[in-house]
Amino acid sequence: MARIVGGYFTSHVPGIGGAIVRGDQDTPYWKPFFDGFPPIRQWLAAEKPDVAVVFSNDHGLNFFLDKMPTFAVGAAPSYDNADEGWGLPVYKSFAGHPALSWHLIDSLVRDEFDITTCQTMLVDHAVSIPFELAWPDAPSWPIKLVPISINTVQYPLPSPKRCLALGRAVHRALQTWSGAERILICGTGGLSHQLDGPRAGFMNPEYDLFCLDNLAANPEALTNHTPEQVAQLAGTQGVEILNWIAARGAMGEGRCRQVSRNYHIPISNTAAATVLLQPA
């Protein structure tokens, strides 16, 4: 049967892609962030996952404010990256895993989640940059993709509790998958940041560290706030922590072991972090 080998959580700021393009990884501003990735890469090289189930949020390539699903699952044979206007290169395309996607969709619907199914889907920097950070020299991505998009943009947002429940429903679905894949769970986004309005530039290290301290052993602690409270604590874009909460749920209800953790502030007006978890 399939096995979850671990969970990879990281920020997906477009500015990170710019730093990669410019070769700024060892400059004083960027080095503390990029220093978090050698342990991730070594672990991935040893574990060799076959497929990644990635919880992220769309930034306008697939959904806009007039049509914004709460939860959407990709069921495509492949996923292309596209130009978002950040001046970044178009990244490599991803191979999908339609059979596993449909298994997840079927199971989630039986678990009474109302899922938007996407048989064509683009991926933006929320997926491509974390993969570029993990496999910087790969000529093609060495892993198949099952993308799950969570609305972190348009009111009303799903609650942290509902996102944790979504992740746990994904975990149950993976436990019933008949394949032998080694599965990597990913959560991308955040941490605290606000890009617009009177609080533009807002970051909250205290809340970020609260999330990081509880992610492995006590993810329920992250569900004690409403979405509005999360926006107040983390900033209006910092609600991307919902992606991390869902991904942690997909690791299962048991405790996880923190293998690696890095936190740096600021990266392009964002508190950035990278965490690697393994099932305990």
C-alpha positions as CSV (number, residue, x, y, z in Angstrom):
1,M,0.0,0.0,0.0
2,A,1.0,3.6,-0.4
3,R,3.0,5.2,2.4
4,I,3.3,8.8,3.5
5,V,7.1,9.4,3.9
6,G,6.9,13.0,5.2
7,G,5.6,16.5,5.0
8,Y,7.3,19.5,3.4
9,F,6.1,22.9,4.4
10,T,7.5,26.2,2.9
11,S,6.8,29.7,1.9
12,H,6.2,30.4,-1.8
13,V,6.9,34.1,-2.1
14,P,7.5,35.2,-5.8
15,G,10.5,37.1,-4.6
16,I,12.2,33.8,-3.8
17,G,11.9,33.0,-7.5
18,G,13.6,36.3,-8.3
19,A,16.4,35.6,-5.9
20,I,17.0,32.2,-7.6
21,V,17.0,33.8,-11.1
22,R,19.5,36.4,-9.9
23,G,21.7,33.9,-8.1
24,D,21.2,35.8,-4.8
25,Q,21.0,32.6,-2.6
26,D,24.2,33.5,-0.7
27,T,23.7,37.2,-0.3
28,P,23.2,38.5,3.3
29,Y,19.5,39.2,2.7
30,W,18.6,35.8,1.3
31,K,21.1,33.4,2.8
32,P,19.3,32.8,6.1
33,F,16.3,31.6,4.2
34,F,18.1,29.4,1.6
35,D,20.2,27.9,4.4
36,G,17.0,25.9,5.4
37,F,17.0,23.8,2.3
38,P,20.1,21.5,2.3
39,P,18.5,19.2,4.9
40,I,15.3,19.1,2.9
41,R,17.2,18.2,-0.3
42,Q,19.3,15.5,1.5
43,W,16.1,14.0,3.0
44,L,14.3,14.0,-0.4
45,A,17.3,12.3,-2.1
46,A,17.2,9.6,0.6
47,E,13.5,9.1,0.7
48,K,12.8,9.4,-3.1
49,P,9.0,10.1,-2.9
50,D,7.0,9.2,-6.1
51,V,4.1,11.6,-5.8
52,A,3.4,14.9,-3.9
53,V,0.0,15.9,-2.6
54,V,0.3,19.7,-2.5
55,F,-2.0,22.0,-0.6
56,S,-1.7,25.6,-1.9
57,N,-3.8,28.5,-3.0
58,D,-4.3,29.8,-6.5
59,H,-3.3,33.4,-7.4
60,G,-5.5,34.0,-10.4
61,L,-4.3,31.5,-13.0
62,N,-7.3,29.2,-12.4
63,F,-9.8,31.1,-10.3
64,F,-10.6,34.8,-9.8
65,L,-12.9,36.6,-7.4
66,D,-16.0,36.0,-9.6
67,K,-15.5,32.2,-9.3
68,M,-13.6,31.0,-6.2
69,P,-14.1,27.4,-5.0
70,T,-13.4,26.7,-1.4
71,F,-11.6,23.5,-2.2
72,A,-10.5,22.3,-5.6
73,V,-8.6,19.1,-6.6
74,G,-6.6,18.7,-9.8
75,A,-7.3,15.5,-11.8
76,A,-5.2,16.3,-14.9
77,P,-2.6,14.2,-16.6
78,S,-0.2,17.2,-16.5
79,Y,0.0,20.7,-15.1
80,D,1.7,23.6,-16.8
81,N,3.1,26.7,-15.2
82,A,2.3,30.0,-16.8
83,D,3.5,33.6,-16.7
84,E,2.0,35.5,-13.8
85,G,3.6,38.8,-14.5
86,W,6.3,38.7,-11.8
87,G,9.2,38.6,-14.3
88,L,9.9,35.0,-13.4
89,P,10.7,32.2,-15.9
90,V,8.0,29.7,-16.8
91,Y,8.9,26.6,-14.8
92,K,8.8,23.0,-15.8
93,S,5.5,21.2,-16.3
94,F,4.4,18.6,-13.8
95,A,3.2,15.1,-14.5
96,G,-0.1,14.4,-12.8
97,H,-1.5,11.2,-11.2
98,P,-5.1,11.2,-12.4
99,A,-5.9,7.8,-10.9
100,L,-4.8,8.9,-7.4
101,S,-6.6,12.3,-7.9
102,W,-9.9,10.6,-8.7
103,H,-9.5,8.3,-5.8
104,L,-9.0,11.3,-3.5
105,I,-12.0,13.1,-5.1
106,D,-14.3,10.1,-4.7
107,S,-13.2,9.6,-1.1
108,L,-13.6,13.3,-0.2
109,V,-17.1,13.5,-1.7
110,R,-18.1,10.4,0.3
111,D,-16.7,12.2,3.4
112,E,-19.1,15.1,2.5
113,F,-16.6,17.6,1.2
114,D,-18.0,19.5,-1.8
115,I,-15.0,19.5,-4.1
116,T,-14.5,21.3,-7.3
117,T,-12.8,18.9,-9.7
118,C,-10.4,20.3,-12.2
119,Q,-9.5,18.1,-15.2
120,T,-7.4,20.9,-16.5
121,M,-5.4,23.1,-14.2
122,L,-2.5,25.5,-14.2
123,V,0.0,25.7,-11.4
124,D,1.5,29.0,-10.3
125,H,4.4,30.0,-8.0
126,A,2.6,28.5,-5.0
127,V,3.7,25.1,-6.4
128,S,6.6,25.8,-8.7
129,I,8.8,27.8,-6.3
130,P,8.6,25.1,-3.5
131,F,9.6,22.5,-6.0
132,E,12.4,24.6,-7.4
133,L,13.7,25.1,-3.9
134,A,13.6,21.3,-3.2
135,W,15.0,20.1,-6.6
136,P,17.0,23.1,-7.9
137,D,19.0,21.2,-10.5
138,A,16.5,18.7,-11.7
139,P,16.0,18.7,-15.5
140,S,12.4,17.5,-14.9
141,W,10.5,17.1,-11.7
142,P,11.2,13.7,-10.2
143,I,7.8,13.4,-8.7
144,K,4.1,13.3,-9.8
145,L,1.7,16.0,-8.6
146,V,-1.8,15.9,-7.1
147,P,-2.7,19.6,-6.4
148,I,-5.3,20.7,-3.9
149,S,-6.2,24.4,-3.9
150,I,-7.7,26.1,-0.9
151,N,-9.4,29.5,-1.0
152,T,-7.3,32.0,1.0
153,V,-8.4,35.0,-1.1
154,Q,-12.1,35.6,-1.2
155,Y,-14.5,35.9,1.8
156,P,-15.8,33.7,3.3
157,L,-12.7,31.6,3.9
158,P,-12.8,28.0,5.2
159,S,-12.0,27.7,8.9
160,P,-8.7,26.3,10.2
161,K,-10.8,23.5,11.8
162,R,-12.4,22.7,8.4
163,C,-9.0,22.7,6.7
164,L,-7.6,20.3,9.2
165,A,-10.6,18.1,8.7
166,L,-10.0,18.2,4.9
167,G,-6.4,17.1,5.4
168,R,-7.4,14.3,7.6
169,A,-10.0,13.2,5.0
170,V,-7.2,13.1,2.4
171,H,-5.1,11.0,4.8
172,R,-8.0,8.5,5.1
173,A,-8.2,8.4,1.3
174,L,-4.5,7.7,1.0
175,Q,-4.8,4.9,3.4
176,T,-7.2,3.2,1.1
177,W,-5.2,3.7,-2.1
178,S,-4.1,0.4,-3.5
179,G,-0.9,1.7,-5.1
180,A,2.6,1.4,-3.6
181,E,3.6,5.0,-4.0
182,R,5.8,6.9,-1.6
183,I,3.8,10.0,-0.9
184,L,5.1,13.4,0.1
185,I,2.6,15.9,1.6
186,C,3.3,19.5,1.0
187,G,1.8,22.7,2.4
188,T,2.9,26.0,0.9
189,G,2.4,29.7,1.7
190,G,2.9,32.3,4.3
191,L,3.8,32.8,7.0
192,S,2.5,36.1,8.3
193,H,2.3,38.9,5.8
194,Q,0.0,41.6,4.5
195,L,0.6,43.2,1.1
196,D,-2.0,45.9,0.9
197,G,-4.2,48.3,2.9
198,P,-3.3,50.2,6.1
199,R,-1.4,47.2,7.5
200,A,0.8,46.6,4.4
201,G,4.0,45.1,5.6
202,F,2.5,43.6,8.7
203,M,4.2,40.5,10.2
204,N,3.7,38.7,13.5
205,P,6.6,36.5,14.6
206,E,4.8,35.6,17.8
207,Y,1.9,34.0,15.9
208,D,4.3,32.4,13.3
209,L,6.3,30.7,16.1
210,F,3.0,29.6,17.8
211,C,2.1,27.8,14.5
212,L,5.6,26.3,14.1
213,D,5.8,25.2,17.7
214,N,2.5,23.3,17.5
215,L,2.4,22.1,13.9
216,A,4.1,18.7,14.6
217,A,2.6,17.7,18.0
218,N,-0.6,19.7,18.4
219,P,-2.1,20.9,15.2
220,E,-5.5,21.3,16.9
221,A,-4.0,24.4,18.6
222,L,-4.0,26.1,15.2
223,T,-7.8,25.6,14.8
224,N,-8.8,27.7,17.8
225,H,-9.2,30.9,15.7
226,T,-11.8,31.9,13.2
227,P,-10.6,32.8,9.7
228,E,-11.1,36.5,10.5
229,Q,-9.0,36.1,13.6
230,V,-6.3,34.4,11.6
231,A,-6.3,37.4,9.2
232,Q,-5.9,39.7,12.2
233,L,-3.1,37.7,13.6
234,A,-1.2,36.8,10.4
235,G,-2.3,39.5,7.9
236,T,-4.7,39.1,5.0
237,Q,-2.2,37.1,3.0
238,G,-0.9,35.2,6.1
239,V,-4.2,33.2,6.0
240,E,-2.2,30.9,3.7
241,I,-1.4,29.1,7.0
242,L,-4.6,27.3,6.1
243,N,-2.6,25.3,3.5
244,W,-0.1,24.2,6.2
245,I,-3.0,23.2,8.5
246,A,-4.6,21.1,5.8
247,A,-1.3,19.5,4.9
248,R,-0.6,18.6,8.5
249,G,-4.0,17.0,8.7
250,A,-3.0,14.8,5.7
251,M,-0.1,13.5,7.7
252,G,-2.6,11.8,10.0
253,E,-3.8,12.3,13.6
254,G,-0.7,10.9,15.3
255,R,2.3,12.9,16.4
256,C,4.9,13.8,13.9
257,R,8.6,14.3,14.4
258,Q,10.2,17.6,13.3
259,V,13.2,16.7,11.1
260,S,14.1,20.3,10.1
261,R,12.9,23.8,10.7
262,N,14.0,27.3,9.6
263,Y,12.4,30.7,10.2
264,H,13.5,34.0,8.8
265,I,12.0,37.5,8.7
266,P,11.6,39.3,6.4
267,I,11.6,38.0,2.9
268,S,9.9,40.5,0.6
269,N,7.6,41.7,3.4
270,T,6.9,38.1,4.4
271,A,7.8,36.0,7.4
272,A,9.3,32.9,5.7
273,A,9.6,29.4,7.1
274,T,10.5,25.9,6.0
275,V,9.6,22.7,8.0
276,L,10.1,19.0,7.4
277,L,8.1,16.5,9.3
278,Q,8.0,12.7,9.4
279,P,5.4,10.4,10.9
280,A,6.5,9.6,14.5
